[in-house]
């Protein structure tokens, strides 16, 4: 499956920024004065102990939570809830895999494409599942898969539905060494074609990118 491509002029102009941003949860301020700028082809890793605010920061960046202060900017413009210029550019994967256990792996990917207003052909779905080592499970019900296998199916959506910005919360959770290597290939291809990624993880990524350390 060819998932690498040259950086387009449009991709080269994309930029995600956090400016004087604060993040709170349950009325308690977790993070304050977060500032960064991420451009095409760049990776930002979020490092910190459990409870340091990594997951909450990702939810703010994707628009699921409002910032407690400051703002998120996409291409120099402030991001608002439901922003039609921002949401189609974002692929968010949280702790939950977000897949339907009653559907097969292929049906889950086809449904994800429909939600995004796109049509996914069988060959595309098969190629994306094969990229994560899950081609054999295309027609298997997700409920019969292990936690790590379900995570692979969730990650296959990243290959199926290219988005400029990936916001990923512990994407390697439950993955063995071989599956983690497949994800690295997927991530590197995404960055080479001008994508961006913010990844919360306790595990090393290749390439490592920039690191934002968060304290509990």
DRENFINU-740557 format. One record per residue (C-alpha): residue number from 0; x, y, z negated. Coordinates in nm, 3 decimals. Layout:
BEGIN
<site><n>NUM</n><east>X</east><north>Y</north><up>Z</up></site>
...
// end
This chain:
BEGIN
<site><n>0</n><east>0.000</east><north>0.000</north><up>0.000</up></site>
<site><n>1</n><east>0.155</east><north>0.332</north><up>0.106</up></site>
<site><n>2</n><east>0.077</east><north>0.578</north><up>-0.169</up></site>
<site><n>3</n><east>0.362</east><north>0.824</north><up>-0.117</up></site>
<site><n>4</n><east>0.334</east><north>1.128</north><up>0.106</up></site>
<site><n>5</n><east>0.512</east><north>1.454</north><up>0.168</up></site>
<site><n>6</n><east>0.424</east><north>1.754</north><up>-0.046</up></site>
<site><n>7</n><east>0.173</east><north>1.968</north><up>0.140</up></site>
<site><n>8</n><east>0.182</east><north>2.347</north><up>0.145</up></site>
<site><n>9</n><east>-0.143</east><north>2.346</north><up>-0.053</up></site>
<site><n>10</n><east>0.002</east><north>2.115</north><up>-0.318</up></site>
<site><n>11</n><east>0.312</east><north>2.333</north><up>-0.348</up></site>
<site><n>12</n><east>0.091</east><north>2.624</north><up>-0.457</up></site>
<site><n>13</n><east>-0.094</east><north>2.439</north><up>-0.732</up></site>
<site><n>14</n><east>-0.019</east><north>2.519</north><up>-1.092</up></site>
<site><n>15</n><east>-0.156</east><north>2.428</north><up>-1.436</up></site>
<site><n>16</n><east>-0.084</east><north>2.662</north><up>-1.724</up></site>
<site><n>17</n><east>-0.156</east><north>2.691</north><up>-2.095</up></site>
<site><n>18</n><east>-0.121</east><north>3.039</north><up>-2.237</up></site>
<site><n>19</n><east>-0.119</east><north>3.115</north><up>-2.612</up></site>
<site><n>20</n><east>-0.351</east><north>2.819</north><up>-2.644</up></site>
<site><n>21</n><east>-0.478</east><north>2.681</north><up>-2.972</up></site>
<site><n>22</n><east>-0.638</east><north>2.340</north><up>-3.024</up></site>
<site><n>23</n><east>-0.867</east><north>2.253</north><up>-3.314</up></site>
<site><n>24</n><east>-1.059</east><north>1.945</north><up>-3.422</up></site>
<site><n>25</n><east>-1.334</east><north>1.935</north><up>-3.681</up></site>
<site><n>26</n><east>-1.266</east><north>2.297</north><up>-3.770</up></site>
<site><n>27</n><east>-0.897</east><north>2.229</north><up>-3.843</up></site>
<site><n>28</n><east>-0.634</east><north>2.393</north><up>-3.625</up></site>
<site><n>29</n><east>-0.406</east><north>2.123</north><up>-3.484</up></site>
<site><n>30</n><east>-0.194</east><north>2.323</north><up>-3.240</up></site>
<site><n>31</n><east>-0.125</east><north>2.690</north><up>-3.191</up></site>
<site><n>32</n><east>0.055</east><north>2.903</north><up>-2.933</up></site>
<site><n>33</n><east>0.089</east><north>2.628</north><up>-2.673</up></site>
<site><n>34</n><east>0.253</east><north>2.771</north><up>-2.361</up></site>
<site><n>35</n><east>0.363</east><north>2.584</north><up>-2.052</up></site>
<site><n>36</n><east>0.339</east><north>2.595</north><up>-1.677</up></site>
<site><n>37</n><east>0.331</east><north>2.286</north><up>-1.458</up></site>
<site><n>38</n><east>0.379</east><north>2.298</north><up>-1.083</up></site>
<site><n>39</n><east>0.356</east><north>2.054</north><up>-0.794</up></site>
<site><n>40</n><east>0.571</east><north>1.747</north><up>-0.845</up></site>
<site><n>41</n><east>0.621</east><north>1.801</north><up>-1.219</up></site>
<site><n>42</n><east>0.552</east><north>1.575</north><up>-1.517</up></site>
<site><n>43</n><east>0.494</east><north>1.685</north><up>-1.876</up></site>
<site><n>44</n><east>0.509</east><north>1.423</north><up>-2.151</up></site>
<site><n>45</n><east>0.335</east><north>1.489</north><up>-2.482</up></site>
<site><n>46</n><east>0.526</east><north>1.338</north><up>-2.772</up></site>
<site><n>47</n><east>0.416</east><north>1.334</north><up>-3.133</up></site>
<site><n>48</n><east>0.290</east><north>1.109</north><up>-3.411</up></site>
<site><n>49</n><east>-0.071</east><north>0.996</north><up>-3.436</up></site>
<site><n>50</n><east>-0.289</east><north>1.286</north><up>-3.542</up></site>
<site><n>51</n><east>-0.058</east><north>1.549</north><up>-3.396</up></site>
<site><n>52</n><east>-0.320</east><north>1.664</north><up>-3.143</up></site>
<site><n>53</n><east>-0.210</east><north>1.494</north><up>-2.820</up></site>
<site><n>54</n><east>-0.554</east><north>1.357</north><up>-2.733</up></site>
<site><n>55</n><east>-0.728</east><north>1.681</north><up>-2.828</up></site>
<site><n>56</n><east>-0.486</east><north>1.881</north><up>-2.615</up></site>
<site><n>57</n><east>-0.562</east><north>1.663</north><up>-2.314</up></site>
<site><n>58</n><east>-0.936</east><north>1.708</north><up>-2.370</up></site>
<site><n>59</n><east>-0.890</east><north>2.084</north><up>-2.375</up></site>
<site><n>60</n><east>-0.680</east><north>2.074</north><up>-2.058</up></site>
<site><n>61</n><east>-0.946</east><north>1.878</north><up>-1.869</up></site>
<site><n>62</n><east>-1.231</east><north>2.097</north><up>-1.993</up></site>
<site><n>63</n><east>-1.401</east><north>1.852</north><up>-2.230</up></site>
<site><n>64</n><east>-1.323</east><north>2.081</north><up>-2.525</up></site>
<site><n>65</n><east>-1.285</east><north>2.459</north><up>-2.532</up></site>
<site><n>66</n><east>-0.953</east><north>2.598</north><up>-2.654</up></site>
<site><n>67</n><east>-0.962</east><north>2.746</north><up>-3.004</up></site>
<site><n>68</n><east>-0.760</east><north>3.037</north><up>-2.870</up></site>
<site><n>69</n><east>-0.586</east><north>3.137</north><up>-2.550</up></site>
<site><n>70</n><east>-0.675</east><north>2.975</north><up>-2.221</up></site>
<site><n>71</n><east>-0.608</east><north>2.709</north><up>-1.962</up></site>
<site><n>72</n><east>-0.530</east><north>2.836</north><up>-1.614</up></site>
<site><n>73</n><east>-0.550</east><north>2.660</north><up>-1.280</up></site>
<site><n>74</n><east>-0.374</east><north>2.837</north><up>-0.995</up></site>
<site><n>75</n><east>-0.345</east><north>3.146</north><up>-1.217</up></site>
<site><n>76</n><east>-0.722</east><north>3.160</north><up>-1.280</up></site>
<site><n>77</n><east>-0.880</east><north>3.086</north><up>-1.622</up></site>
<site><n>78</n><east>-1.059</east><north>2.752</north><up>-1.636</up></site>
<site><n>79</n><east>-1.419</east><north>2.752</north><up>-1.760</up></site>
<site><n>80</n><east>-1.641</east><north>2.458</north><up>-1.851</up></site>
<site><n>81</n><east>-1.766</east><north>2.285</north><up>-1.537</up></site>
<site><n>82</n><east>-1.535</east><north>2.487</north><up>-1.312</up></site>
<site><n>83</n><east>-1.610</east><north>2.360</north><up>-0.957</up></site>
<site><n>84</n><east>-1.264</east><north>2.462</north><up>-0.835</up></site>
<site><n>85</n><east>-1.085</east><north>2.271</north><up>-1.110</up></site>
<site><n>86</n><east>-1.281</east><north>1.954</north><up>-1.186</up></site>
<site><n>87</n><east>-1.238</east><north>1.787</north><up>-0.843</up></site>
<site><n>88</n><east>-0.861</east><north>1.825</north><up>-0.882</up></site>
<site><n>89</n><east>-0.847</east><north>1.639</north><up>-1.214</up></site>
<site><n>90</n><east>-0.821</east><north>1.271</north><up>-1.297</up></site>
<site><n>91</n><east>-0.861</east><north>1.214</north><up>-1.673</up></site>
<site><n>92</n><east>-0.803</east><north>0.883</north><up>-1.848</up></site>
<site><n>93</n><east>-0.857</east><north>0.872</north><up>-2.224</up></site>
<site><n>94</n><east>-0.820</east><north>0.594</north><up>-2.478</up></site>
<site><n>95</n><east>-1.137</east><north>0.439</north><up>-2.336</up></site>
<site><n>96</n><east>-1.093</east><north>0.276</north><up>-1.997</up></site>
<site><n>97</n><east>-1.424</east><north>0.417</north><up>-1.877</up></site>
<site><n>98</n><east>-1.521</east><north>0.106</north><up>-1.682</up></site>
<site><n>99</n><east>-1.843</east><north>-0.098</north><up>-1.688</up></site>
<site><n>100</n><east>-1.794</east><north>-0.446</north><up>-1.832</up></site>
<site><n>101</n><east>-2.097</east><north>-0.574</north><up>-1.641</up></site>
<site><n>102</n><east>-1.943</east><north>-0.489</north><up>-1.303</up></site>
<site><n>103</n><east>-1.652</east><north>-0.655</north><up>-1.126</up></site>
<site><n>104</n><east>-1.320</east><north>-0.476</north><up>-1.085</up></site>
<site><n>105</n><east>-1.402</east><north>-0.392</north><up>-0.722</up></site>
<site><n>106</n><east>-1.753</east><north>-0.273</north><up>-0.811</up></site>
<site><n>107</n><east>-1.609</east><north>-0.041</north><up>-1.075</up></site>
<site><n>108</n><east>-1.377</east><north>0.121</north><up>-0.823</up></site>
<site><n>109</n><east>-1.655</east><north>0.150</north><up>-0.565</up></site>
<site><n>110</n><east>-1.881</east><north>0.314</north><up>-0.824</up></site>
<site><n>111</n><east>-1.604</east><north>0.557</north><up>-0.923</up></site>
<site><n>112</n><east>-1.571</east><north>0.659</north><up>-0.559</up></site>
<site><n>113</n><east>-1.946</east><north>0.714</north><up>-0.532</up></site>
<site><n>114</n><east>-1.940</east><north>0.938</north><up>-0.838</up></site>
<site><n>115</n><east>-1.668</east><north>1.141</north><up>-0.670</up></site>
<site><n>116</n><east>-1.881</east><north>1.172</north><up>-0.357</up></site>
<site><n>117</n><east>-1.653</east><north>0.946</north><up>-0.152</up></site>
<site><n>118</n><east>-1.682</east><north>0.614</north><up>0.026</up></site>
<site><n>119</n><east>-1.431</east><north>0.343</north><up>-0.060</up></site>
<site><n>120</n><east>-1.386</east><north>0.060</north><up>0.188</up></site>
<site><n>121</n><east>-1.311</east><north>-0.294</north><up>0.075</up></site>
<site><n>122</n><east>-0.957</east><north>-0.277</north><up>0.216</up></site>
<site><n>123</n><east>-0.884</east><north>0.040</north><up>0.016</up></site>
<site><n>124</n><east>-1.018</east><north>-0.109</north><up>-0.304</up></site>
<site><n>125</n><east>-0.821</east><north>-0.430</north><up>-0.255</up></site>
<site><n>126</n><east>-0.501</east><north>-0.234</north><up>-0.187</up></site>
<site><n>127</n><east>-0.542</east><north>-0.026</north><up>-0.504</up></site>
<site><n>128</n><east>-0.608</east><north>-0.332</north><up>-0.718</up></site>
<site><n>129</n><east>-0.307</east><north>-0.509</north><up>-0.565</up></site>
<site><n>130</n><east>-0.092</east><north>-0.205</north><up>-0.647</up></site>
<site><n>131</n><east>-0.167</east><north>-0.270</north><up>-1.016</up></site>
<site><n>132</n><east>-0.135</east><north>-0.647</north><up>-0.982</up></site>
<site><n>133</n><east>-0.510</east><north>-0.702</north><up>-1.009</up></site>
<site><n>134</n><east>-0.601</east><north>-0.812</north><up>-0.657</up></site>
<site><n>135</n><east>-0.691</east><north>-1.156</north><up>-0.785</up></site>
<site><n>136</n><east>-0.959</east><north>-1.004</north><up>-1.010</up></site>
<site><n>137</n><east>-1.143</east><north>-0.798</north><up>-0.749</up></site>
<site><n>138</n><east>-1.462</east><north>-0.999</north><up>-0.791</up></site>
<site><n>139</n><east>-1.418</east><north>-1.099</north><up>-1.154</up></site>
<site><n>140</n><east>-1.651</east><north>-0.943</north><up>-1.414</up></site>
<site><n>141</n><east>-1.457</east><north>-0.693</north><up>-1.621</up></site>
<site><n>142</n><east>-1.588</east><north>-0.845</north><up>-1.943</up></site>
<site><n>143</n><east>-1.382</east><north>-1.156</north><up>-1.864</up></site>
<site><n>144</n><east>-1.056</east><north>-0.956</north><up>-1.845</up></site>
<site><n>145</n><east>-0.809</east><north>-0.886</north><up>-2.124</up></site>
<site><n>146</n><east>-0.754</east><north>-0.536</north><up>-2.263</up></site>
<site><n>147</n><east>-0.440</east><north>-0.490</north><up>-2.057</up></site>
<site><n>148</n><east>-0.611</east><north>-0.612</north><up>-1.740</up></site>
<site><n>149</n><east>-0.898</east><north>-0.370</north><up>-1.795</up></site>
<site><n>150</n><east>-0.644</east><north>-0.092</north><up>-1.832</up></site>
<site><n>151</n><east>-0.495</east><north>-0.189</north><up>-1.498</up></site>
<site><n>152</n><east>-0.837</east><north>-0.165</north><up>-1.333</up></site>
<site><n>153</n><east>-0.884</east><north>0.182</north><up>-1.484</up></site>
<site><n>154</n><east>-0.541</east><north>0.289</north><up>-1.354</up></site>
<site><n>155</n><east>-0.626</east><north>0.158</north><up>-1.008</up></site>
<site><n>156</n><east>-0.876</east><north>0.444</north><up>-0.980</up></site>
<site><n>157</n><east>-0.581</east><north>0.685</north><up>-0.974</up></site>
<site><n>158</n><east>-0.459</east><north>0.522</north><up>-0.653</up></site>
<site><n>159</n><east>-0.808</east><north>0.509</north><up>-0.501</up></site>
<site><n>160</n><east>-0.907</east><north>0.868</north><up>-0.571</up></site>
<site><n>161</n><east>-0.603</east><north>1.097</north><up>-0.533</up></site>
<site><n>162</n><east>-0.626</east><north>1.409</north><up>-0.748</up></site>
<site><n>163</n><east>-0.373</east><north>1.689</north><up>-0.784</up></site>
<site><n>164</n><east>-0.362</east><north>1.666</north><up>-1.163</up></site>
<site><n>165</n><east>-0.347</east><north>1.355</north><up>-1.382</up></site>
<site><n>166</n><east>-0.426</east><north>1.393</north><up>-1.753</up></site>
<site><n>167</n><east>-0.351</east><north>1.056</north><up>-1.912</up></site>
<site><n>168</n><east>-0.380</east><north>0.950</north><up>-2.276</up></site>
<site><n>169</n><east>-0.154</east><north>0.651</north><up>-2.353</up></site>
<site><n>170</n><east>-0.189</east><north>0.500</north><up>-2.004</up></site>
<site><n>171</n><east>0.054</east><north>0.219</north><up>-2.094</up></site>
<site><n>172</n><east>-0.156</east><north>0.099</north><up>-2.387</up></site>
<site><n>173</n><east>-0.201</east><north>-0.277</north><up>-2.368</up></site>
<site><n>174</n><east>0.022</east><north>-0.315</north><up>-2.061</up></site>
<site><n>175</n><east>0.304</east><north>-0.565</north><up>-2.037</up></site>
<site><n>176</n><east>0.644</east><north>-0.478</north><up>-1.886</up></site>
<site><n>177</n><east>0.543</east><north>-0.576</north><up>-1.533</up></site>
<site><n>178</n><east>0.224</east><north>-0.369</north><up>-1.543</up></site>
<site><n>179</n><east>0.413</east><north>-0.071</north><up>-1.689</up></site>
<site><n>180</n><east>0.660</east><north>-0.091</north><up>-1.399</up></site>
<site><n>181</n><east>0.369</east><north>-0.086</north><up>-1.152</up></site>
<site><n>182</n><east>0.232</east><north>0.224</north><up>-1.322</up></site>
<site><n>183</n><east>0.573</east><north>0.392</north><up>-1.295</up></site>
<site><n>184</n><east>0.568</east><north>0.330</north><up>-0.919</up></site>
<site><n>185</n><east>0.220</east><north>0.482</north><up>-0.898</up></site>
<site><n>186</n><east>0.326</east><north>0.786</north><up>-1.103</up></site>
<site><n>187</n><east>0.643</east><north>0.846</north><up>-0.903</up></site>
<site><n>188</n><east>0.449</east><north>0.833</north><up>-0.576</up></site>
<site><n>189</n><east>0.196</east><north>1.081</north><up>-0.715</up></site>
<site><n>190</n><east>0.472</east><north>1.326</north><up>-0.810</up></site>
<site><n>191</n><east>0.655</east><north>1.287</north><up>-0.479</up></site>
<site><n>192</n><east>0.344</east><north>1.387</north><up>-0.285</up></site>
<site><n>193</n><east>0.309</east><north>1.704</north><up>-0.492</up></site>
<site><n>194</n><east>0.088</east><north>1.585</north><up>-0.775</up></site>
<site><n>195</n><east>0.121</east><north>1.688</north><up>-1.138</up></site>
<site><n>196</n><east>0.076</east><north>1.486</north><up>-1.456</up></site>
<site><n>197</n><east>0.042</east><north>1.550</north><up>-1.827</up></site>
<site><n>198</n><east>0.086</east><north>1.221</north><up>-2.012</up></site>
<site><n>199</n><east>0.056</east><north>1.148</north><up>-2.384</up></site>
<site><n>200</n><east>0.265</east><north>0.840</north><up>-2.455</up></site>
<site><n>201</n><east>0.486</east><north>0.677</north><up>-2.715</up></site>
<site><n>202</n><east>0.668</east><north>0.487</north><up>-2.441</up></site>
<site><n>203</n><east>0.935</east><north>0.614</north><up>-2.201</up></site>
<site><n>204</n><east>0.832</east><north>0.701</north><up>-1.848</up></site>
<site><n>205</n><east>1.042</east><north>0.707</north><up>-1.534</up></site>
<site><n>206</n><east>1.114</east><north>0.981</north><up>-1.441</up></site>
<site><n>207</n><east>1.099</east><north>1.133</north><up>-1.791</up></site>
<site><n>208</n><east>0.997</east><north>1.483</north><up>-1.678</up></site>
<site><n>209</n><east>0.969</east><north>1.760</north><up>-1.935</up></site>
<site><n>210</n><east>0.873</east><north>1.684</north><up>-2.293</up></site>
<site><n>211</n><east>0.644</east><north>1.885</north><up>-2.520</up></site>
<site><n>212</n><east>0.690</east><north>1.774</north><up>-2.880</up></site>
<site><n>213</n><east>0.392</east><north>1.812</north><up>-3.110</up></site>
<site><n>214</n><east>0.424</east><north>1.794</north><up>-3.489</up></site>
<site><n>215</n><east>0.154</east><north>1.654</north><up>-3.715</up></site>
// end
